[in-house]
Amino acid sequence: MRLARTVCELPPSSCHVAGCCLAATNLSQGGVVPLAAGSGVYGRLGDGFETSRKAPVAVSGGHTFADIAAGNTHTCGVLANGSALCWGYGGDGQIGNADNSESTVAPAAVAGNFAFSSIHSGSSAKYTCGILTNGSALCWGVGDSGQLGDGAAASSNIPVGVSGNYLFSQLATGSNHACGVLTNGTALCWGDGTQGQLGNGAYTTSSTPCAVSGGYTFAQIAAGGFHSCGILTNGSALCWGSGSSGRLGNGASTSSSTPKAVSGGYTFSWIAAGNAHTCGILVNGSAMCWGLGSKGQLGQNATTSSNTPVAVKGDGTFSRIAGGGASYSCGVLVNGSAQCWGDNSFGQLGSNSTGASTVPVAVAGGLQFTALQTGEEHTCGIVDDS
């Protein structure tokens, strides 16, 4: 395993609310040693304080991480041995340690001694989900819309099992709903469904997983604010849920409770959903985005929205992309460098400024990324130091 160190695209001194954190891979230690920067409110940086940082600080404890996820005001990670830790705001149980303390300033063990293979939170999510090494899924935190998937509409400060004894290969967490792909390629969603984002042909909420309509076989899935998208095994993309601002990419701005094909007949290798926009990577590595564009988050050198895919400007060849929070996007190029575009009010583009950009700008520092995540207003990634 590559050794990782955590670095942050440094937000400027005017940043008081959010910024970014990066995790890097350390070859000598064989895991992720996280550092963090940006807002320290509620202890989300994990360095033992509630102080905002303009430069990276190490997450306390000397832990070796294999995966990391950033939620709204909390952060979680999976250690090399599969155990999970969380820190930051826990008033709704999102730390998962059987406590509801508002501030957890250093990593706290998630209750249950579970062995996780991956962990998921993001955008404005106030909950966390993870896949265990046996393929089952657990969630914890805010659950008032049924997003924990355990058959209840209640929050939990310890992990609860997603109902149905399903075996998952992938999970995606939206604001108040979650989706997953089973090992056979079937897609399920649960939680808030009032905009059709569960894809089951209804506009109702469900606290247990519902099969996405159509009998499709999915390779990947993404969950946004009030919409979901997925890539089929043939590379075509489908979206469902709220169609506001054109985020479904089907040439309309109306909602749909069943999957709709993204316009253009493109073949995608990756897809990501923000609060009100969506981005994807084509098999040739070019990036396209659609939906709300008022902050430049579509990367098209404009602040207009689009209900069909538009090309992200520049000549970058992308390997991964993330549609962050309400109004920005980031991607990792095949050479490992990272670019971001859109709103930059809190330094979340990592460009050492707070100036927004309608086209991709390089993440400062010449870092080589193996992964990148976008939260509501901060960005985290894994940096290859080999």
Buried (B, 14 or more C-beta within 10 A) or exposed (E): EBBBBBBBBBBBEEBEBBBBBBBBBBEEBBBBBBBBBBBBBBBBBBBBBBEBBBEBBBBBBEBBBBBBBBBBBBBBBBBBEBBBBBBBBBBBBBBBBBBEBEBBBBBBBBBBEBBBBBBBBBBBBBBBBBBBEEBBBBBBBBBBBBBBBBBBBBBBBBBBBBBBEBBBBBBBBBBBBBBBBBEEEBBBBBBBBBBBBBBBBBBEBBBBBBBBBBEBEBBBBBBBBBBBBBBBEEEBBBBBBBBBBBBBBBBBBEBBBBBBBBBBEBBBBBBBBBBBBBBBBBEEBBBBBBBBBBBBBBBBBBBEBBBBBBEBBBEBBBBBBBBBBBBBBBBBBEEBBBBBBBBBBBBBBBBBBBEBBBBBBBBBBEBBBBBBBBBBBBBBBBBBBE
